[in-house]
Amino acid sequence: MIRKYEDSDLISVINIWHQTAEAAYSFMSGDMINSIREDIKTKYMPNSQSWVALRDGKVVGFIALLENTVGGLFVSPQYQGQGIGKSLVEHVKSANGSISLDVLKQSTKALNFYKKCGFTPTKDGVCPVTGGQTVTVVSGF
């Protein structure tokens, strides 16, 4: 089940992000991960449209949009590969039409996931937070 994010989901969302970041972003320092985690709490979640995926009443994933840009899509590692991420993407695509996001090139698993979801790479860039190379992917045009 997917529902709109509620403030009471914040701890679950932060925990999911942190678990996923530790596994997917091994190239980031602990200080950088902690800084981003704080930004998620204070900047991103309060200013985004967000939805959570639930299994047995437990938050297991989330997606956050800033206008038509995905600011984050994360699924708890033990629930990955079960269609939850794809369901979250389809949910926001159906509501918003075209959406885009920047994916770190080092995150090949994420890049392959978005390609499987029908996103098309459009341009290269640099992440202002990590300095890593990114590719912008777009869906729904």
N, CA, C and O atoms as CSV, one atom per row, in Angstrom:
chain,resi,resn,atom,element,x,y,z
A,1,MET,N,N,0.836,-1.177,0.000
A,1,MET,CA,C,0.000,0.000,0.000
A,1,MET,C,C,0.888,1.251,0.000
A,1,MET,O,O,1.931,1.293,0.653
A,2,ILE,N,N,0.453,2.246,-0.736
A,2,ILE,CA,C,1.153,3.530,-0.784
A,2,ILE,C,C,0.204,4.592,-0.243
A,2,ILE,O,O,-0.976,4.636,-0.592
A,3,ARG,N,N,0.750,5.444,0.614
A,3,ARG,CA,C,-0.047,6.554,1.135
A,3,ARG,C,C,0.835,7.786,1.258
A,3,ARG,O,O,2.062,7.706,1.196
A,4,LYS,N,N,0.187,8.912,1.431
A,4,LYS,CA,C,0.884,10.184,1.619
A,4,LYS,C,C,1.724,10.121,2.899
A,4,LYS,O,O,1.295,9.574,3.915
A,5,TYR,N,N,2.908,10.681,2.826
A,5,TYR,CA,C,3.801,10.790,3.977
A,5,TYR,C,C,3.141,11.607,5.077
A,5,TYR,O,O,2.471,12.604,4.810
A,6,GLU,N,N,3.339,11.174,6.314
A,6,GLU,CA,C,2.882,11.911,7.500
A,6,GLU,C,C,4.092,12.212,8.373
A,6,GLU,O,O,5.075,11.471,8.352
A,7,ASP,N,N,4.024,13.292,9.137
A,7,ASP,CA,C,5.151,13.664,10.004
A,7,ASP,C,C,5.581,12.518,10.919
A,7,ASP,O,O,6.760,12.397,11.250
A,8,SER,N,N,4.645,11.695,11.321
A,8,SER,CA,C,4.975,10.566,12.203
A,8,SER,C,C,5.825,9.498,11.505
A,8,SER,O,O,6.338,8.591,12.161
A,9,ASP,N,N,5.974,9.601,10.180
A,9,ASP,CA,C,6.799,8.653,9.416
A,9,ASP,C,C,8.274,9.037,9.410
A,9,ASP,O,O,9.105,8.267,8.928
A,10,LEU,N,N,8.615,10.208,9.934
A,10,LEU,CA,C,9.970,10.740,9.774
A,10,LEU,C,C,11.054,9.785,10.273
A,10,LEU,O,O,12.040,9.569,9.568
A,11,ILE,N,N,10.904,9.223,11.435
A,11,ILE,CA,C,11.957,8.338,11.966
A,11,ILE,C,C,12.138,7.129,11.061
A,11,ILE,O,O,13.270,6.728,10.792
A,12,SER,N,N,11.042,6.539,10.586
A,12,SER,CA,C,11.139,5.398,9.676
A,12,SER,C,C,11.839,5.786,8.378
A,12,SER,O,O,12.694,5.052,7.883
A,13,VAL,N,N,11.472,6.944,7.829
A,13,VAL,CA,C,12.071,7.418,6.580
A,13,VAL,C,C,13.575,7.649,6.756
A,13,VAL,O,O,14.367,7.252,5.902
A,14,ILE,N,N,13.961,8.278,7.844
A,14,ILE,CA,C,15.377,8.535,8.112
A,14,ILE,C,C,16.133,7.217,8.257
A,14,ILE,O,O,17.233,7.067,7.726
A,15,ASN,N,N,15.544,6.264,8.974
A,15,ASN,CA,C,16.202,4.966,9.140
A,15,ASN,C,C,16.363,4.239,7.805
A,15,ASN,O,O,17.411,3.648,7.546
A,16,ILE,N,N,15.349,4.278,6.968
A,16,ILE,CA,C,15.434,3.644,5.648
A,16,ILE,C,C,16.519,4.320,4.826
A,16,ILE,O,O,17.338,3.647,4.200
A,17,TRP,N,N,16.527,5.659,4.825
A,17,TRP,CA,C,17.553,6.362,4.056
A,17,TRP,C,C,18.947,5.965,4.558
A,17,TRP,O,O,19.834,5.675,3.755
A,18,HIS,N,N,19.139,5.952,5.859
A,18,HIS,CA,C,20.459,5.673,6.413
A,18,HIS,C,C,20.910,4.248,6.084
A,18,HIS,O,O,22.059,4.041,5.695
A,19,GLN,N,N,20.024,3.268,6.234
A,19,GLN,CA,C,20.368,1.880,5.898
A,19,GLN,C,C,20.764,1.763,4.427
A,19,GLN,O,O,21.744,1.101,4.085
A,20,THR,N,N,20.001,2.402,3.584
A,20,THR,CA,C,20.249,2.323,2.148
A,20,THR,C,C,21.510,3.079,1.770
A,20,THR,O,O,22.294,2.606,0.948
A,21,ALA,N,N,21.712,4.249,2.362
A,21,ALA,CA,C,22.899,5.056,2.051
A,21,ALA,C,C,24.176,4.321,2.436
A,21,ALA,O,O,25.155,4.344,1.690
A,22,GLU,N,N,24.172,3.673,3.590
A,22,GLU,CA,C,25.371,2.939,4.007
A,22,GLU,C,C,25.732,1.850,3.010
A,22,GLU,O,O,26.910,1.595,2.759
A,23,ALA,N,N,24.710,1.204,2.437
A,23,ALA,CA,C,24.960,0.124,1.483
A,23,ALA,C,C,25.296,0.657,0.088
A,23,ALA,O,O,26.180,0.126,-0.585
A,24,ALA,N,N,24.597,1.697,-0.341
A,24,ALA,CA,C,24.733,2.166,-1.724
A,24,ALA,C,C,25.804,3.222,-1.926
A,24,ALA,O,O,26.332,3.361,-3.029
A,25,TYR,N,N,26.129,3.962,-0.892
A,25,TYR,CA,C,27.042,5.085,-1.035
A,25,TYR,C,C,28.322,4.876,-0.230
A,25,TYR,O,O,28.716,5.739,0.554
A,26,SER,N,N,28.954,3.753,-0.423
A,26,SER,CA,C,30.175,3.448,0.320
A,26,SER,C,C,31.283,4.462,0.043
A,26,SER,O,O,32.243,4.558,0.808
A,27,PHE,N,N,31.155,5.210,-1.035
A,27,PHE,CA,C,32.142,6.218,-1.396
A,27,PHE,C,C,31.964,7.520,-0.618
A,27,PHE,O,O,32.800,8.418,-0.725
A,28,MET,N,N,30.876,7.637,0.171
A,28,MET,CA,C,30.647,8.842,0.971
A,28,MET,C,C,31.215,8.644,2.370
A,28,MET,O,O,31.176,7.546,2.924
A,29,SER,N,N,31.737,9.716,2.922
A,29,SER,CA,C,32.253,9.658,4.286
A,29,SER,C,C,31.090,9.613,5.275
A,29,SER,O,O,29.964,9.986,4.946
A,30,GLY,N,N,31.380,9.156,6.477
A,30,GLY,CA,C,30.369,9.147,7.530
A,30,GLY,C,C,29.852,10.540,7.842
A,30,GLY,O,O,28.664,10.721,8.110
A,31,ASP,N,N,30.743,11.529,7.810
A,31,ASP,CA,C,30.320,12.912,8.065
A,31,ASP,C,C,29.348,13.399,6.995
A,31,ASP,O,O,28.377,14.092,7.298
A,32,MET,N,N,29.615,13.029,5.730
A,32,MET,CA,C,28.734,13.455,4.646
A,32,MET,C,C,27.365,12.786,4.793
A,32,MET,O,O,26.338,13.437,4.601
A,33,ILE,N,N,27.342,11.507,5.128
A,33,ILE,CA,C,26.066,10.807,5.316
A,33,ILE,C,C,25.281,11.442,6.457
A,33,ILE,O,O,24.071,11.639,6.343
A,34,ASN,N,N,25.961,11.764,7.561
A,34,ASN,CA,C,25.275,12.394,8.685
A,34,ASN,C,C,24.736,13.771,8.328
A,34,ASN,O,O,23.652,14.150,8.773
A,35,SER,N,N,25.480,14.517,7.533
A,35,SER,CA,C,25.037,15.847,7.099
A,35,SER,C,C,23.796,15.736,6.214
A,35,SER,O,O,22.839,16.493,6.381
A,36,ILE,N,N,23.816,14.802,5.285
A,36,ILE,CA,C,22.665,14.614,4.396
A,36,ILE,C,C,21.456,14.153,5.203
A,36,ILE,O,O,20.339,14.608,4.958
A,37,ARG,N,N,21.670,13.256,6.159
A,37,ARG,CA,C,20.563,12.775,7.002
A,37,ARG,C,C,19.895,13.955,7.708
A,37,ARG,O,O,18.668,14.015,7.786
A,38,GLU,N,N,20.682,14.881,8.215
A,38,GLU,CA,C,20.119,16.054,8.886
A,38,GLU,C,C,19.346,16.927,7.898
A,38,GLU,O,O,18.286,17.454,8.234
A,39,ASP,N,N,19.874,17.080,6.682
A,39,ASP,CA,C,19.171,17.860,5.654
A,39,ASP,C,C,17.833,17.220,5.283
A,39,ASP,O,O,16.857,17.922,5.018
A,40,ILE,N,N,17.794,15.890,5.265
A,40,ILE,CA,C,16.536,15.210,4.961
A,40,ILE,C,C,15.487,15.584,6.003
A,40,ILE,O,O,14.339,15.869,5.664
A,41,LYS,N,N,15.884,15.581,7.261
A,41,LYS,CA,C,14.955,15.919,8.350
A,41,LYS,C,C,14.493,17.359,8.293
A,41,LYS,O,O,13.304,17.643,8.439
A,42,THR,N,N,15.434,18.274,8.081
A,42,THR,CA,C,15.119,19.692,8.247
A,42,THR,C,C,14.789,20.439,6.958
A,42,THR,O,O,14.099,21.457,6.999
A,43,LYS,N,N,15.271,19.952,5.818
A,43,LYS,CA,C,15.060,20.670,4.558
A,43,LYS,C,C,14.166,19.919,3.584
A,43,LYS,O,O,13.177,20.459,3.089
A,44,TYR,N,N,14.527,18.659,3.314
A,44,TYR,CA,C,13.876,17.953,2.213
A,44,TYR,C,C,12.471,17.457,2.539
A,44,TYR,O,O,11.535,17.752,1.797
A,45,MET,N,N,12.301,16.720,3.616
A,45,MET,CA,C,10.975,16.174,3.913
A,45,MET,C,C,9.942,17.266,4.183
A,45,MET,O,O,8.808,17.145,3.720
A,46,PRO,N,N,10.286,18.319,4.909
A,46,PRO,CA,C,9.270,19.354,5.132
A,46,PRO,C,C,8.870,20.115,3.859
A,46,PRO,O,O,7.809,20.739,3.824
A,47,ASN,N,N,9.704,20.069,2.825
A,47,ASN,CA,C,9.447,20.869,1.623
A,47,ASN,C,C,9.112,20.045,0.386
A,47,ASN,O,O,9.108,20.570,-0.728
A,48,SER,N,N,8.835,18.773,0.571
A,48,SER,CA,C,8.550,17.927,-0.578
A,48,SER,C,C,7.163,17.314,-0.467
A,48,SER,O,O,6.558,17.282,0.604
A,49,GLN,N,N,6.678,16.829,-1.605
A,49,GLN,CA,C,5.503,15.976,-1.620
A,49,GLN,C,C,6.057,14.568,-1.527
A,49,GLN,O,O,6.876,14.167,-2.354
A,50,SER,N,N,5.622,13.817,-0.535
A,50,SER,CA,C,6.216,12.503,-0.316
A,50,SER,C,C,5.151,11.453,-0.055
A,50,SER,O,O,4.070,11.739,0.460
A,51,TRP,N,N,5.493,10.228,-0.427
A,51,TRP,CA,C,4.642,9.077,-0.212
A,51,TRP,C,C,5.474,7.965,0.391
A,51,TRP,O,O,6.682,7.883,0.166
A,52,VAL,N,N,4.817,7.108,1.160
A,52,VAL,CA,C,5.490,5.970,1.758
A,52,VAL,C,C,4.819,4.685,1.281
A,52,VAL,O,O,3.626,4.653,0.981
A,53,ALA,N,N,5.625,3.633,1.222
A,53,ALA,CA,C,5.115,2.297,0.931
A,53,ALA,C,C,5.061,1.536,2.242
A,53,ALA,O,O,5.986,1.602,3.052
A,54,LEU,N,N,3.971,0.816,2.443
A,54,LEU,CA,C,3.772,0.061,3.674
A,54,LEU,C,C,3.665,-1.434,3.372
A,54,LEU,O,O,3.084,-1.843,2.368
A,55,ARG,N,N,4.230,-2.219,4.251
A,55,ARG,CA,C,4.036,-3.669,4.265
A,55,ARG,C,C,3.691,-4.042,5.699
A,55,ARG,O,O,4.444,-3.751,6.629
A,56,ASP,N,N,2.546,-4.689,5.866
A,56,ASP,CA,C,2.087,-5.080,7.203
A,56,ASP,C,C,2.097,-3.892,8.169
A,56,ASP,O,O,2.461,-4.030,9.337
A,57,GLY,N,N,1.688,-2.717,7.659
A,57,GLY,CA,C,1.588,-1.523,8.487
A,57,GLY,C,C,2.905,-0.820,8.769
A,57,GLY,O,O,2.928,0.189,9.474
A,58,LYS,N,N,3.992,-1.332,8.233
A,58,LYS,CA,C,5.325,-0.775,8.489
A,58,LYS,C,C,5.809,-0.013,7.256
A,58,LYS,O,O,5.658,-0.490,6.131
A,59,VAL,N,N,6.396,1.178,7.468
A,59,VAL,CA,C,6.979,1.945,6.363
A,59,VAL,C,C,8.238,1.217,5.894
A,59,VAL,O,O,9.159,0.985,6.676
A,60,VAL,N,N,8.266,0.858,4.608
A,60,VAL,CA,C,9.404,0.112,4.063
A,60,VAL,C,C,10.078,0.842,2.904
A,60,VAL,O,O,11.105,0.391,2.396
A,61,GLY,N,N,9.501,1.972,2.484
A,61,GLY,CA,C,10.094,2.748,1.406
A,61,GLY,C,C,9.420,4.101,1.307
A,61,GLY,O,O,8.342,4.322,1.859
A,62,PHE,N,N,10.083,5.009,0.584
A,62,PHE,CA,C,9.485,6.328,0.384
A,62,PHE,C,C,10.028,6.960,-0.886
A,62,PHE,O,O,11.101,6.613,-1.381
A,63,ILE,N,N,9.240,7.902,-1.391
A,63,ILE,CA,C,9.652,8.720,-2.527
A,63,ILE,C,C,9.259,10.157,-2.206
A,63,ILE,O,O,8.177,10.414,-1.679
A,64,ALA,N,N,10.153,11.090,-2.531
A,64,ALA,CA,C,9.919,12.502,-2.260
A,64,ALA,C,C,10.095,13.293,-3.554
A,64,ALA,O,O,11.076,13.107,-4.274
A,65,LEU,N,N,9.150,14.165,-3.840
A,65,LEU,CA,C,9.194,15.010,-5.035
A,65,LEU,C,C,9.302,16.470,-4.650
A,65,LEU,O,O,8.647,16.938,-3.718
A,66,LEU,N,N,10.137,17.177,-5.382
A,66,LEU,CA,C,10.206,18.629,-5.332
A,66,LEU,C,C,9.747,19.074,-6.711
A,66,LEU,O,O,10.505,19.020,-7.680
A,67,GLU,N,N,8.482,19.519,-6.788
A,67,GLU,CA,C,7.808,19.756,-8.059
A,67,GLU,C,C,7.803,18.448,-8.839
A,67,GLU,O,O,7.225,17.471,-8.361
A,68,ASN,N,N,8.416,18.382,-10.013
A,68,ASN,CA,C,8.436,17.133,-10.788
A,68,ASN,C,C,9.794,16.456,-10.756
A,68,ASN,O,O,10.111,15.645,-11.627
A,69,THR,N,N,10.592,16.785,-9.759
A,69,THR,CA,C,11.915,16.182,-9.619
A,69,THR,C,C,11.935,15.274,-8.402
A,69,THR,O,O,11.575,15.681,-7.298
A,70,VAL,N,N,12.359,14.044,-8.620
A,70,VAL,CA,C,12.477,13.103,-7.507
A,70,VAL,C,C,13.688,13.509,-6.676
A,70,VAL,O,O,14.819,13.495,-7.163
A,71,GLY,N,N,13.446,13.865,-5.439
A,71,GLY,CA,C,14.532,14.209,-4.527
A,71,GLY,C,C,15.113,12.988,-3.856
A,71,GLY,O,O,16.257,13.004,-3.403
A,72,GLY,N,N,14.323,11.923,-3.790
A,72,GLY,CA,C,14.807,10.697,-3.193
A,72,GLY,C,C,13.809,9.572,-3.336
A,72,GLY,O,O,12.601,9.772,-3.217
A,73,LEU,N,N,14.323,8.398,-3.591
A,73,LEU,CA,C,13.548,7.157,-3.611
A,73,LEU,C,C,14.400,6.125,-2.905
A,73,LEU,O,O,15.492,5.787,-3.361
A,74,PHE,N,N,13.898,5.629,-1.797
A,74,PHE,CA,C,14.661,4.656,-1.020
A,74,PHE,C,C,13.730,3.575,-0.502
A,74,PHE,O,O,12.622,3.847,-0.040
A,75,VAL,N,N,14.209,2.343,-0.591
A,75,VAL,CA,C,13.475,1.188,-0.081
A,75,VAL,C,C,14.406,0.459,0.880
A,75,VAL,O,O,15.582,0.247,0.585
A,76,SER,N,N,13.871,0.084,2.018
A,76,SER,CA,C,14.643,-0.649,3.009
A,76,SER,C,C,15.330,-1.845,2.345
A,76,SER,O,O,14.694,-2.579,1.589
A,77,PRO,N,N,16.617,-2.045,2.618
A,77,PRO,CA,C,17.359,-3.107,1.921
A,77,PRO,C,C,16.688,-4.476,1.945
A,77,PRO,O,O,16.744,-5.196,0.948
A,78,GLN,N,N,16.061,-4.852,3.045
A,78,GLN,CA,C,15.447,-6.174,3.102
A,78,GLN,C,C,14.171,-6.283,2.270
A,78,GLN,O,O,13.647,-7.383,2.096
A,79,TYR,N,N,13.660,-5.157,1.750
A,79,TYR,CA,C,12.467,-5.161,0.907
A,79,TYR,C,C,12.779,-4.836,-0.553
A,79,TYR,O,O,11.869,-4.787,-1.380
A,80,GLN,N,N,14.038,-4.617,-0.874
A,80,GLN,CA,C,14.400,-4.320,-2.259
A,80,GLN,C,C,14.197,-5.558,-3.124
A,80,GLN,O,O,14.305,-6.691,-2.654
A,81,GLY,N,N,13.899,-5.315,-4.403
A,81,GLY,CA,C,13.684,-6.404,-5.338
A,81,GLY,C,C,12.285,-6.998,-5.282
A,81,GLY,O,O,12.027,-8.045,-5.876
A,82,GLN,N,N,11.376,-6.326,-4.563
A,82,GLN,CA,C,10.002,-6.828,-4.427
A,82,GLN,C,C,8.978,-5.937,-5.129
A,82,GLN,O,O,7.775,-6.096,-4.921
A,83,GLY,N,N,9.446,-5.002,-5.958
A,83,GLY,CA,C,8.538,-4.141,-6.709
A,83,GLY,C,C,8.080,-2.893,-5.977
A,83,GLY,O,O,7.256,-2.141,-6.498
A,84,ILE,N,N,8.596,-2.660,-4.786
A,84,ILE,CA,C,8.160,-1.502,-3.994
A,84,ILE,C,C,8.639,-0.200,-4.627
A,84,ILE,O,O,7.861,0.744,-4.771
A,85,GLY,N,N,9.909,-0.143,-5.003
A,85,GLY,CA,C,10.433,1.064,-5.645
A,85,GLY,C,C,9.693,1.369,-6.933
A,85,GLY,O,O,9.330,2.518,-7.190
A,86,LYS,N,N,9.468,0.351,-7.737
A,86,LYS,CA,C,8.744,0.545,-8.997
A,86,LYS,C,C,7.324,1.044,-8.731
A,86,LYS,O,O,6.831,1.914,-9.450
A,87,SER,N,N,6.667,0.505,-7.711
A,87,SER,CA,C,5.315,0.967,-7.362
A,87,SER,C,C,5.307,2.431,-6.953
A,87,SER,O,O,4.409,3.182,-7.334
A,88,LEU,N,N,6.304,2.836,-6.181
A,88,LEU,CA,C,6.397,4.246,-5.787
A,88,LEU,C,C,6.618,5.137,-7.004
A,88,LEU,O,O,5.994,6.191,-7.125
A,89,VAL,N,N,7.500,4.720,-7.900
A,89,VAL,CA,C,7.745,5.498,-9.124
A,89,VAL,C,C,6.465,5.593,-9.957
A,89,VAL,O,O,6.101,6.678,-10.411
A,90,GLU,N,N,5.793,4.480,-10.155
A,90,GLU,CA,C,4.559,4.489,-10.946
A,90,GLU,C,C,3.497,5.369,-10.296
A,90,GLU,O,O,2.734,6.035,-10.996
A,91,HIS,N,N,3.442,5.379,-8.992
A,91,HIS,CA,C,2.475,6.209,-8.271
A,91,HIS,C,C,2.688,7.690,-8.586
A,91,HIS,O,O,1.735,8.399,-8.909
A,92,VAL,N,N,3.921,8.154,-8.492
A,92,VAL,CA,C,4.152,9.580,-8.749
A,92,VAL,C,C,4.086,9.904,-10.240
A,92,VAL,O,O,3.688,11.009,-10.611
A,93,LYS,N,N,4.468,8.965,-11.093
A,93,LYS,CA,C,4.339,9.199,-12.540
A,93,LYS,C,C,2.880,9.353,-12.930
A,93,LYS,O,O,2.545,10.212,-13.745
A,94,SER,N,N,2.010,8.534,-12.361
A,94,SER,CA,C,0.594,8.610,-12.714
A,94,SER,C,C,-0.038,9.920,-12.242
A,94,SER,O,O,-0.964,10.431,-12.871
A,95,ALA,N,N,0.464,10.453,-11.142
A,95,ALA,CA,C,-0.077,11.702,-10.610
A,95,ALA,C,C,0.535,12.937,-11.261
A,95,ALA,O,O,-0.124,13.972,-11.361
A,96,ASN,N,N,1.790,12.841,-11.705
A,96,ASN,CA,C,2.520,14.034,-12.146
A,96,ASN,C,C,2.922,14.035,-13.607
A,96,ASN,O,O,3.397,15.059,-14.100
A,97,GLY,N,N,2.753,12.938,-14.317
A,97,GLY,CA,C,3.207,12.898,-15.702
A,97,GLY,C,C,4.712,12.760,-15.748
A,97,GLY,O,O,5.262,11.783,-15.241
A,98,SER,N,N,5.382,13.722,-16.348
A,98,SER,CA,C,6.831,13.616,-16.489
A,98,SER,C,C,7.525,13.928,-15.172
A,98,SER,O,O,7.173,14.879,-14.474
A,99,ILE,N,N,8.516,13.108,-14.850
A,99,ILE,CA,C,9.348,13.337,-13.675
A,99,ILE,C,C,10.796,13.104,-14.062
A,99,ILE,O,O,11.093,12.417,-15.039
A,100,SER,N,N,11.687,13.686,-13.285
A,100,SER,CA,C,13.115,13.526,-13.566
A,100,SER,C,C,13.872,13.429,-12.252
A,100,SER,O,O,13.327,13.690,-11.180
A,101,LEU,N,N,15.128,13.052,-12.358
A,101,LEU,CA,C,16.009,13.049,-11.208
A,101,LEU,C,C,17.436,12.920,-11.671
A,101,LEU,O,O,17.705,12.494,-12.794
A,102,ASP,N,N,18.357,13.294,-10.788
A,102,ASP,CA,C,19.780,13.101,-11.022
A,102,ASP,C,C,20.229,11.872,-10.263
A,102,ASP,O,O,19.933,11.717,-9.078
A,103,VAL,N,N,20.946,10.996,-10.953
A,103,VAL,CA,C,21.445,9.762,-10.363
A,103,VAL,C,C,22.970,9.816,-10.385
A,103,VAL,O,O,23.567,10.151,-11.408
A,104,LEU,N,N,23.594,9.491,-9.268
A,104,LEU,CA,C,25.056,9.402,-9.247
A,104,LEU,C,C,25.503,8.261,-10.142
A,104,LEU,O,O,25.009,7.141,-10.018
A,105,LYS,N,N,26.427,8.537,-11.034
A,105,LYS,CA,C,26.911,7.503,-11.956
A,105,LYS,C,C,27.517,6.321,-11.212
A,105,LYS,O,O,27.476,5.192,-11.702
A,106,GLN,N,N,28.077,6.572,-10.037
A,106,GLN,CA,C,28.649,5.482,-9.244
A,106,GLN,C,C,27.575,4.530,-8.736
A,106,GLN,O,O,27.877,3.397,-8.361
A,107,SER,N,N,26.338,4.977,-8.721
A,107,SER,CA,C,25.221,4.154,-8.247
A,107,SER,C,C,24.620,3.383,-9.419
A,107,SER,O,O,23.493,3.646,-9.837
A,108,THR,N,N,25.381,2.439,-9.939
A,108,THR,CA,C,24.944,1.712,-11.129
A,108,THR,C,C,23.655,0.933,-10.890
A,108,THR,O,O,22.841,0.801,-11.804
A,109,LYS,N,N,23.456,0.423,-9.696
A,109,LYS,CA,C,22.214,-0.293,-9.382
A,109,LYS,C,C,21.013,0.636,-9.542
A,109,LYS,O,O,19.999,0.256,-10.127
A,110,ALA,N,N,21.137,1.870,-9.013
A,110,ALA,CA,C,20.043,2.835,-9.126
A,110,ALA,C,C,19.822,3.238,-10.578
A,110,ALA,O,O,18.681,3.320,-11.032
A,111,LEU,N,N,20.892,3.486,-11.298
A,111,LEU,CA,C,20.765,3.885,-12.700
A,111,LEU,C,C,20.073,2.795,-13.513
A,111,LEU,O,O,19.198,3.094,-14.326
A,112,ASN,N,N,20.448,1.553,-13.305
A,112,ASN,CA,C,19.795,0.446,-14.008
A,112,ASN,C,C,18.329,0.325,-13.620
A,112,ASN,O,O,17.485,0.035,-14.468
A,113,PHE,N,N,18.016,0.544,-12.346
A,113,PHE,CA,C,16.627,0.513,-11.891
A,113,PHE,C,C,15.787,1.542,-12.650
A,113,PHE,O,O,14.713,1.217,-13.155
A,114,TYR,N,N,16.272,2.775,-12.729
A,114,TYR,CA,C,15.489,3.821,-13.393
A,114,TYR,C,C,15.342,3.541,-14.889
A,114,TYR,O,O,14.293,3.827,-15.466
A,115,LYS,N,N,16.348,3.001,-15.506
A,115,LYS,CA,C,16.226,2.634,-16.919
A,115,LYS,C,C,15.136,1.573,-17.100
A,115,LYS,O,O,14.349,1.644,-18.043
A,116,LYS,N,N,15.092,0.599,-16.201
A,116,LYS,CA,C,14.049,-0.438,-16.261
A,116,LYS,C,C,12.663,0.148,-16.041
A,116,LYS,O,O,11.673,-0.403,-16.524
A,117,CYS,N,N,12.581,1.267,-15.312
A,117,CYS,CA,C,11.304,1.942,-15.066
A,117,CYS,C,C,10.930,2.891,-16.204
A,117,CYS,O,O,9.941,3.617,-16.102
A,118,GLY,N,N,11.705,2.893,-17.280
A,118,GLY,CA,C,11.367,3.702,-18.449
A,118,GLY,C,C,11.972,5.088,-18.486
A,118,GLY,O,O,11.570,5.911,-19.308
A,119,PHE,N,N,12.928,5.368,-17.615
A,119,PHE,CA,C,13.594,6.669,-17.633
A,119,PHE,C,C,14.667,6.668,-18.713
A,119,PHE,O,O,15.282,5.641,-18.998
A,120,THR,N,N,14.877,7.833,-19.303
A,120,THR,CA,C,15.875,8.006,-20.343
A,120,THR,C,C,16.946,8.980,-19.868
A,120,THR,O,O,16.621,10.079,-19.420
A,121,PRO,N,N,18.217,8.596,-19.958
A,121,PRO,CA,C,19.290,9.547,-19.612
A,121,PRO,C,C,19.279,10.728,-20.583
A,121,PRO,O,O,19.148,10.540,-21.793
A,122,THR,N,N,19.419,11.949,-20.048
A,122,THR,CA,C,19.367,13.127,-20.915
A,122,THR,C,C,20.605,14.005,-20.853
A,122,THR,O,O,20.984,14.598,-21.864
A,123,LYS,N,N,21.246,14.104,-19.693
A,123,LYS,CA,C,22.442,14.953,-19.626
A,123,LYS,C,C,23.290,14.565,-18.430
A,123,LYS,O,O,22.803,13.970,-17.469
A,124,ASP,N,N,24.554,14.909,-18.504
A,124,ASP,CA,C,25.498,14.658,-17.415
A,124,ASP,C,C,25.628,15.905,-16.558
A,124,ASP,O,O,25.378,17.020,-17.018
A,125,GLY,N,N,26.020,15.706,-15.313
A,125,GLY,CA,C,26.207,16.830,-14.409
A,125,GLY,C,C,27.095,16.444,-13.242
A,125,GLY,O,O,27.755,15.404,-13.248
A,126,VAL,N,N,27.093,17.313,-12.240
A,126,VAL,CA,C,27.881,17.094,-11.030
A,126,VAL,C,C,26.967,17.326,-9.826
A,126,VAL,O,O,26.238,18.317,-9.778
A,127,CYS,N,N,27.008,16.425,-8.867
A,127,CYS,CA,C,26.209,16.554,-7.646
A,127,CYS,C,C,26.813,17.657,-6.782
A,127,CYS,O,O,28.000,17.606,-6.459
A,128,PRO,N,N,26.009,18.654,-6.404
A,128,PRO,CA,C,26.552,19.740,-5.583
A,128,PRO,C,C,26.928,19.299,-4.168
A,128,PRO,O,O,27.711,19.976,-3.501
A,129,VAL,N,N,26.389,18.195,-3.711
A,129,VAL,CA,C,26.661,17.724,-2.351
A,129,VAL,C,C,27.919,16.874,-2.297
A,129,VAL,O,O,28.787,17.093,-1.452
A,130,THR,N,N,28.019,15.895,-3.209
A,130,THR,CA,C,29.132,14.939,-3.159
A,130,THR,C,C,30.261,15.284,-4.117
A,130,THR,O,O,31.391,14.829,-3.942
A,131,GLY,N,N,29.953,16.094,-5.137
A,131,GLY,CA,C,30.931,16.368,-6.186
A,131,GLY,C,C,31.041,15.242,-7.191
A,131,GLY,O,O,31.851,15.306,-8.116
A,132,GLY,N,N,30.223,14.201,-7.014
A,132,GLY,CA,C,30.245,13.052,-7.923
A,132,GLY,C,C,29.559,13.348,-9.250
A,132,GLY,O,O,28.721,14.245,-9.344
A,133,GLN,N,N,29.922,12.587,-10.265
A,133,GLN,CA,C,29.312,12.713,-11.585
A,133,GLN,C,C,27.884,12.175,-11.539
A,133,GLN,O,O,27.624,11.133,-10.938
A,134,THR,N,N,26.959,12.895,-12.180
A,134,THR,CA,C,25.558,12.483,-12.217
A,134,THR,C,C,25.086,12.367,-13.656
A,134,THR,O,O,25.728,12.852,-14.588
A,135,VAL,N,N,23.960,11.717,-13.805
A,135,VAL,CA,C,23.237,11.722,-15.070
A,135,VAL,C,C,21.780,12.028,-14.733
A,135,VAL,O,O,21.210,11.440,-13.814
A,136,THR,N,N,21.183,12.954,-15.484
A,136,THR,CA,C,19.780,13.268,-15.315
A,136,THR,C,C,18.986,12.273,-16.136
A,136,THR,O,O,19.269,12.057,-17.315
A,137,VAL,N,N,17.978,11.661,-15.499
A,137,VAL,CA,C,17.093,10.740,-16.200
A,137,VAL,C,C,15.690,11.286,-16.141
A,137,VAL,O,O,15.282,11.869,-15.137
A,138,VAL,N,N,14.935,11.093,-17.237
A,138,VAL,CA,C,13.608,11.670,-17.376
A,138,VAL,C,C,12.627,10.584,-17.809
A,138,VAL,O,O,12.972,9.695,-18.588
A,139,SER,N,N,11.417,10.666,-17.302
A,139,SER,CA,C,10.364,9.740,-17.691
A,139,SER,C,C,9.082,10.514,-17.943
A,139,SER,O,O,8.785,11.489,-17.253
A,140,GLY,N,N,8.332,10.070,-18.932
A,140,GLY,CA,C,6.992,10.609,-19.132
A,140,GLY,C,C,6.861,11.689,-20.172
A,140,GLY,O,O,5.787,12.279,-20.290
A,141,PHE,N,N,7.886,11.978,-20.927
A,141,PHE,CA,C,7.750,13.004,-21.965
A,141,PHE,C,C,7.163,12.400,-23.226
A,141,PHE,O,O,6.971,13.105,-24.217
